Amino acid sequence: MSVYSKNKLNINAQNEAWYKIFNLIPEDKNILDIGCSSGNLGAVLIREKNAKVFGVDIDKKDVNLAKKQLTEAKVVDLEKDDFSDLGKFDLVIMADVIEHLVDPVAVLKKIKKNLKKNGIFIFSVPNMANSTIRIHLLSGRFEYKDWGLLDKTHIHFYDYNQLNKVFNEAGYEVVHMDNTIRQIPKNILKKELEKIGLDLSESFYQHMLEPESITYQFIGVAKVSDISADMKLATTSSLDCINEEIDGIRKLNQDEIDRHRDIISSLQATIKERE
């Protein structure tokens, strides 16, 4: 069984991905749960939302458990198998699956065949730009774990912009985005920075409270887009703008340096003529 097979939905845990996913799902829907594990989320949807839930997962032991709870369940390798024969669904769920895929764009394109017209795609994905990761990297650490943001089975890592980029390339539009939150308390952040010889300024602390820093997981809704992928604007981050500005400053300075070099060369030639 996988490390996810014992996960449960806690209806009182408002800061958890499954809680937010549950509240995004309408009643009486035909649902494809991709990465269903043992079927614990789908079982709640069947019971509480009157849903029909078809689960798929790569782990055979998990699927055997899911068969006891879901409408149907099947072993599927998303990367290798053609699963278009599963039929059309009102809604597809991919809870913490995209980060495990070698080629997420190719898989997301496949899934479009399983969505009814106007069907919705609900997903959750961990945020690599969370403040805890930023501090780890600042400290020179990058340690894989058995679970969490640095789960050793994660193949790709995402921030807000990269996640949108992947969906856009696959032909989707993200129409809603929510998040779970995990932030570092100010006193802990201060201690962590002191370990590497840095002081915690108020401006840095406020930066670490910004949405992309405190987001632990993205929970979103996507729909198939009518706009072709090659017509969409490339997703850029604030860092792209900063890099452009730096390049501009460098170019301006280089022009100034070249101008002074020309002046120096001219003066040297004048001096040589007078000698």
C-alpha positions as CSV (number, residue, x, y, z in Angstrom):
1,M,0.0,0.0,0.0
2,S,1.1,3.6,-0.5
3,V,1.8,6.1,2.2
4,Y,-1.4,7.9,1.2
5,S,-3.8,4.9,1.8
6,K,-4.7,5.9,5.4
7,N,-5.5,9.6,4.6
8,K,-8.9,10.6,5.9
9,L,-11.2,13.6,5.3
10,N,-11.6,15.7,8.4
11,I,-14.7,17.9,7.9
12,N,-13.5,20.3,10.7
13,A,-10.0,20.8,9.2
14,Q,-10.6,23.9,7.1
15,N,-6.9,24.3,6.3
16,E,-6.5,20.9,4.6
17,A,-6.7,20.2,0.8
18,W,-9.4,17.5,1.1
19,Y,-11.7,19.8,3.0
20,K,-11.4,22.4,0.3
21,I,-11.8,19.9,-2.5
22,F,-14.9,18.4,-0.8
23,N,-16.5,21.9,-0.6
24,L,-15.9,22.5,-4.3
25,I,-17.8,19.5,-5.4
26,P,-21.6,19.8,-6.3
27,E,-24.0,17.0,-5.5
28,D,-25.2,14.2,-7.8
29,K,-22.1,14.1,-10.0
30,N,-20.3,11.4,-11.9
31,I,-16.7,11.7,-10.8
32,L,-13.3,10.3,-11.9
33,D,-10.9,10.3,-9.0
34,I,-7.4,10.0,-10.4
35,G,-4.9,8.9,-7.8
36,C,-7.8,7.6,-5.6
37,S,-5.5,5.6,-3.4
38,S,-7.6,3.4,-1.0
39,G,-10.8,5.4,-1.9
40,N,-11.3,7.3,1.4
41,L,-12.1,10.6,-0.3
42,G,-14.4,9.1,-2.9
43,A,-16.3,7.2,-0.2
44,V,-17.2,10.4,1.6
45,L,-18.3,11.9,-1.7
46,I,-20.6,8.9,-2.4
47,R,-22.0,9.1,1.1
48,E,-22.3,12.9,1.5
49,K,-22.7,14.2,-2.1
50,N,-24.6,11.3,-3.6
51,A,-21.8,11.0,-6.2
52,K,-20.8,8.1,-8.4
53,V,-17.0,7.8,-8.1
54,F,-14.7,5.8,-10.4
55,G,-11.2,5.6,-9.0
56,V,-7.9,4.9,-10.7
57,D,-4.5,4.5,-9.1
58,I,-1.2,2.9,-10.0
59,D,-0.9,1.0,-6.7
60,K,-2.7,-2.4,-6.9
61,K,-3.1,-2.8,-3.2
62,D,-4.7,0.6,-2.9
63,V,-7.1,-0.1,-5.8
64,N,-8.2,-3.4,-4.1
65,L,-9.2,-1.3,-1.0
66,A,-10.8,1.3,-3.2
67,K,-13.0,-1.3,-4.9
68,K,-14.7,-1.9,-1.6
69,Q,-15.6,1.8,-1.2
70,L,-16.1,3.3,-4.6
71,T,-18.5,2.7,-7.4
72,E,-15.7,1.2,-9.5
73,A,-11.9,1.2,-9.3
74,K,-9.1,0.2,-11.7
75,V,-5.3,0.1,-11.8
76,V,-4.1,2.7,-14.3
77,D,-0.6,4.0,-15.1
78,L,-1.4,7.6,-16.2
79,E,1.9,7.9,-18.2
80,K,1.6,4.6,-20.2
81,D,-2.0,3.6,-20.4
82,D,-4.8,4.8,-22.6
83,F,-7.7,5.4,-20.2
84,S,-10.1,7.2,-22.6
85,D,-12.4,4.1,-22.5
86,L,-13.3,4.9,-18.9
87,G,-16.0,7.3,-20.3
88,K,-17.0,10.9,-19.8
89,F,-17.3,12.4,-16.3
90,D,-18.9,15.6,-14.9
91,L,-15.8,16.2,-12.8
92,V,-12.2,14.9,-12.5
93,I,-10.3,15.1,-9.2
94,M,-6.5,14.9,-9.1
95,A,-5.5,15.5,-5.5
96,D,-1.7,15.7,-5.1
97,V,-0.9,13.7,-8.2
98,I,0.5,16.2,-10.8
99,E,3.8,16.6,-9.0
100,H,4.4,12.8,-9.4
101,L,4.1,12.8,-13.2
102,V,7.1,12.7,-15.5
103,D,5.2,14.5,-18.3
104,P,2.2,16.3,-16.6
105,V,1.2,18.2,-19.8
106,A,0.8,14.9,-21.8
107,V,-1.3,13.4,-19.0
108,L,-3.5,16.5,-18.6
109,K,-4.1,16.4,-22.3
110,K,-5.2,12.7,-22.1
111,I,-7.7,13.6,-19.3
112,K,-9.6,16.0,-21.5
113,K,-11.1,12.9,-23.2
114,N,-12.7,12.0,-19.9
115,L,-14.4,15.3,-19.3
116,K,-17.9,16.1,-20.4
117,K,-18.5,19.4,-22.2
118,N,-18.3,22.0,-19.4
119,G,-16.9,19.5,-17.1
120,I,-14.5,20.7,-14.3
121,F,-11.1,19.6,-13.2
122,I,-10.3,19.9,-9.4
123,F,-6.7,19.6,-8.3
124,S,-4.4,20.1,-5.4
125,V,-0.6,20.6,-5.8
126,P,2.1,21.4,-3.2
127,N,3.8,24.8,-3.4
128,M,7.5,24.8,-3.7
129,A,7.7,28.5,-3.0
130,N,6.4,28.0,0.6
131,S,8.4,29.9,3.2
132,T,9.7,26.7,4.8
133,I,11.4,25.7,1.5
134,R,12.8,29.2,1.1
135,I,14.5,29.0,4.5
136,H,15.8,25.5,3.8
137,L,17.4,26.7,0.6
138,L,18.8,29.9,2.2
139,S,20.4,27.6,4.8
140,G,21.9,25.4,2.1
141,R,19.6,22.5,2.7
142,F,17.4,20.4,0.4
143,E,16.4,17.2,2.1
144,Y,13.8,14.8,0.6
145,K,11.2,13.3,3.1
146,D,8.7,10.5,3.0
147,W,5.9,13.0,2.7
148,G,5.1,16.7,2.5
149,L,6.5,19.4,0.2
150,L,9.8,17.5,-0.3
151,D,8.2,14.0,-0.8
152,K,10.9,11.9,-2.3
153,T,8.4,10.6,-4.9
154,H,7.8,14.1,-6.3
155,I,9.2,14.5,-9.8
156,H,8.3,18.1,-10.6
157,F,8.0,21.1,-8.2
158,Y,5.6,24.0,-8.7
159,D,4.9,27.6,-7.7
160,Y,1.8,29.5,-8.8
161,N,3.1,30.6,-12.2
162,Q,4.6,27.2,-13.2
163,L,1.4,25.5,-12.2
164,N,-0.7,27.8,-14.4
165,K,1.8,27.3,-17.2
166,V,1.4,23.6,-17.2
167,F,-2.4,23.8,-17.3
168,N,-2.2,26.4,-20.1
169,E,0.1,24.2,-22.1
170,A,-2.3,21.3,-21.7
171,G,-5.2,23.3,-23.0
172,Y,-6.9,24.3,-19.7
173,E,-7.8,27.6,-18.0
174,V,-7.5,27.7,-14.2
175,V,-10.7,29.5,-13.2
176,H,-10.5,29.3,-9.4
177,M,-7.5,29.1,-7.0
178,D,-7.5,28.5,-3.3
179,N,-4.8,27.4,-0.9
180,T,-3.9,25.8,2.4
181,I,-1.6,27.8,4.5
182,R,1.6,27.0,6.5
183,Q,3.7,29.9,7.7
184,I,6.7,30.1,10.0
185,P,6.0,31.9,13.3
186,K,8.0,35.1,13.6
187,N,10.1,33.9,16.6
188,I,11.1,30.6,14.8
189,L,11.9,32.5,11.6
190,K,14.1,34.9,13.6
191,K,16.0,31.9,15.1
192,E,16.4,30.2,11.8
193,L,17.9,33.3,10.2
194,E,20.2,33.9,13.2
195,K,21.7,30.4,12.6
196,I,23.0,31.6,9.3
197,G,24.1,35.0,10.5
198,L,21.1,37.0,9.4
199,D,18.8,39.4,11.2
200,L,15.1,39.4,10.6
201,S,14.0,42.8,9.3
202,E,10.4,43.8,9.3
203,S,10.3,44.1,5.5
204,F,11.6,40.5,5.1
205,Y,9.1,39.2,7.6
206,Q,6.3,40.9,5.7
207,H,7.6,39.3,2.5
208,M,7.4,35.9,4.2
209,L,3.7,36.6,4.9
210,E,2.8,37.2,1.2
211,P,0.3,34.7,-0.3
212,E,2.8,32.7,-2.4
213,S,5.1,32.4,0.6
214,I,2.5,31.1,3.1
215,T,0.7,28.8,0.6
216,Y,1.4,25.1,1.4
217,Q,-0.9,23.6,-1.3
218,F,-2.8,25.1,-4.2
219,I,-6.3,23.9,-4.6
220,G,-7.8,24.9,-7.9
221,V,-10.5,24.4,-10.5
222,A,-9.7,24.2,-14.2
223,K,-11.8,24.0,-17.4
224,V,-10.9,23.0,-20.9
225,S,-10.0,26.2,-22.7
226,D,-11.3,27.3,-26.1
227,I,-8.0,29.2,-26.7
228,S,-5.2,27.2,-28.4
229,A,-2.1,26.8,-26.3
230,D,0.1,28.6,-28.8
231,M,-2.1,31.7,-28.6
232,K,-1.9,32.0,-24.8
233,L,0.4,34.5,-23.2
234,A,3.4,33.0,-21.6
235,T,3.2,32.9,-17.8
236,T,5.7,35.1,-16.2
237,S,6.6,35.7,-12.6
238,S,7.8,38.9,-10.8
239,L,11.3,37.5,-11.0
240,D,11.0,37.7,-14.8
241,C,10.3,41.4,-14.6
242,I,13.2,41.9,-12.2
243,N,15.6,40.1,-14.5
244,E,14.4,42.2,-17.4
245,E,15.1,45.3,-15.3
246,I,18.5,44.1,-14.3
247,D,19.4,43.4,-17.9
248,G,18.2,46.9,-18.8
249,I,20.4,48.4,-16.1
250,R,23.4,46.3,-17.2
251,K,22.9,47.5,-20.8
252,L,22.7,51.1,-19.7
253,N,25.8,50.8,-17.7
254,Q,27.6,49.0,-20.5
255,D,26.8,51.8,-22.9
256,E,28.2,54.3,-20.3
257,I,31.3,52.2,-19.9
258,D,31.8,52.0,-23.7
259,R,31.3,55.8,-23.9
260,H,34.0,56.4,-21.3
261,R,36.3,54.0,-23.0
262,D,36.0,55.9,-26.3
263,I,36.8,59.2,-24.4
264,I,39.9,57.6,-22.8
265,S,41.0,56.2,-26.2
266,S,40.6,59.6,-27.8
267,L,42.6,61.3,-25.0
268,Q,45.3,58.7,-25.2
269,A,45.6,59.3,-29.0
270,T,45.8,63.1,-28.4
271,I,48.5,62.7,-25.8
272,K,50.5,60.4,-28.1
273,E,50.3,63.0,-31.0
274,R,51.7,65.7,-28.7
275,E,54.6,63.7,-27.4
